[in-house]
C-alpha cells in the first residue's frame, strides 16, 4: 500500500480532475452499496489520502462543491 501512494498522487496530478472530492464521494456512495467490494474501497481511500496530501502539503486547490475533506461542510 505504501508503494501505491506516490503513484496515485502522480495520477491525480496528471488527470487534473476539476472536482476530485465531489466525484470521489459519488463513487464511494455506489461502492457502499456492495459490501463485497473491499479492494475498491482501499483504492478509494488511497485516492482520498493522496488528494488530501496534495491539497494540504503542496497548497494545490482541489475543488470540492459537496463537503470539505473529512466530510465537513464547505
C-alpha positions in Angstrom: 0.0 0.0 0.0 2.9 2.4 0.7 4.2 1.8 -2.8 0.9 2.8 -4.4 0.5 6.2 -2.8 3.2 8.1 -4.8 1.8 6.6 -8.0 -1.8 7.6 -7.0 -0.5 11.2 -6.3 1.1 11.3 -9.7 -2.1 10.0 -11.4 -4.3 12.6 -9.6 -1.9 15.4 -10.6 -1.8 14.3 -14.3 -5.5 13.7 -14.5 -6.3 17.3 -13.5 -9.8 16.4 -12.2 -11.7 19.5 -11.5 -13.9 18.3 -8.6 -11.9 15.3 -7.3 -13.6 15.1 -3.9 -17.1 15.5 -5.3 -16.6 12.8 -7.8 -14.9 10.6 -5.2 -17.9 11.0 -2.9 -20.2 9.9 -5.7 -18.1 6.7 -6.4 -17.9 6.0 -2.6 -21.7 6.1 -2.4 -22.0 3.4 -5.1 -19.3 1.3 -3.5 -21.0 1.4 -0.1 -24.0 -0.4 -1.7 -22.0 -3.6 -2.2 -20.1 -4.8 0.9 -18.2 -7.4 -1.1 -16.0 -4.7 -2.8 -13.1 -4.4 -0.4 -10.2 -3.8 -2.8 -12.1 -0.9 -4.5 -12.7 0.7 -1.1 -9.0 0.5 -0.3 -8.2 2.2 -3.6 -10.7 5.0 -3.0 -9.1 5.5 0.4 -5.7 5.9 -1.3 -7.2 8.4 -3.7 -8.7 10.4 -0.8 -5.5 10.4 1.1 -3.5 11.4 -2.0 -5.9 14.3 -2.6 -5.7 15.5 0.9 -1.9 15.3 0.8 -1.8 17.3 -2.4 -4.2 20.0 -1.2 -2.5 20.4 2.2 1.2 19.8 1.6 1.5 21.3 -1.9 -1.1 24.1 -1.4 -2.8 23.0 -4.6 -6.6 23.7 -4.6 -8.7 20.7 -5.4 -12.3 22.0 -5.9 -15.0 20.4 -3.7 -18.6 21.5 -4.1 -20.1 19.0 -1.7 -18.2 18.7 1.5 -14.8 19.5 2.8 -12.1 17.0 3.4 -13.3 14.6 6.1 -17.0 15.3 5.4 -17.1 18.8 6.9 -19.3 21.3 5.1 -17.7 23.9 2.9 
